[in-house]
Amino acid sequence: MLNFAAFLEENKYFEEAFASYEKGLGLFYFPQKHAKPVWDTYLDKFHERYKGTKVERSRELYERCLDKCPPEYVSDFMMKYAKFEEDFGLAKRALTVYERCAVAVPEEEKLKAYQLYIAKAETFYGATRTRPIYEAAIAACNDADSAKICLQYSDLEKSLGEIDRARAALKFGAQLCDPARDPVYWTRWHDFEVSFGNEETFRDMLRIKRSVQAQFSTVNYNAEQMDGQVKNLTDAEAVAMIEREEGLAVGEGGGSRVSGFVKADAGGAGTGKRKASEMGANNDIAALERQAQKLREATGKEDGGEEGGGDEEIDIDDL
């Protein structure tokens, strides 16, 4: 199909070549892997032929391509689309395409996509127009990438003379950075406070650092970190850890020696306690039945006598 389309173009049958690409897209469509080279060639040849003379038709082709495009190919076609808008369309539409790209790409590509979007927005409209983009990027990216964007946002505000806004960006990003694993972030904030802060703001930074350290240093009884790897504990190891950390005496087989707890038997939790209560109830019922039997015998009901009849004395002790 590609060879036939190239043959038509060489002989100046351009529209017939584009019709050949359309037929090829009917045969190879997303998410098939052969759809990407067809779309790439089709769009490149169309731009080469018409450039900016058929803008609406070019936009329609891009929208069709992106409608079913898999996430792993979105960035490639979005970049072409945005470049086309920069060259032959409007800057506002180009920024819209960059925004769509940043939203649609996979998570691991969002940082680069937003950084490109921010750079283009700053080129077209100035630095102050990038603030909402920074805020959207911080909300959309993962924690590590959001912290990097917070540093860039702080540098932007610092260059504009907005020291309080720069400090606010650093405070927000600090919640996402463990001081033990990301010392670069805290070094940057330390240098910022040395240059632009005072004693109060420096103490505030130290207070936040201690709070974040405590947040990232919580104790987990279900897993134990050894040599940089997380090891799941067995029941026996978990019991031993609880005894060691909490000072509780836990018996063999998981039975607690703490007073007030009832040990369950092999039938399941609470089974022993339930069986004991049932046995007690059964014993009480049997005793009552024996007592009733003695009363019936004493009153002569068992022999067919009338109620209250009979001269036998009733031995109270036998009841």
Secondary structure as UniProt FT lines:
FT   HELIX           2..10
FT   TURN            11..12
FT   HELIX           14..27
FT   TURN            30..31
FT   TURN            33..34
FT   HELIX           35..50
FT   TURN            51..52
FT   HELIX           55..67
FT   HELIX           71..88
FT   HELIX           91..104
FT   HELIX           107..109
FT   HELIX           110..125
FT   HELIX           127..130
FT   HELIX           131..140
FT   HELIX           143..159
FT   TURN            160..161
FT   HELIX           163..174
FT   TURN            175..176
FT   TURN            179..181
FT   HELIX           183..196
FT   HELIX           199..215
FT   TURN            216..217
FT   STRAND          223..226
FT   TURN            227..228
FT   STRAND          229..232
FT   HELIX           235..246
FT   HELIX           252..254
FT   TURN            259..260
FT   TURN            266..267
FT   TURN            269..270
FT   HELIX           271..299
FT   HELIX           301..303
FT   TURN            307..308
FT   HELIX           316..318
//
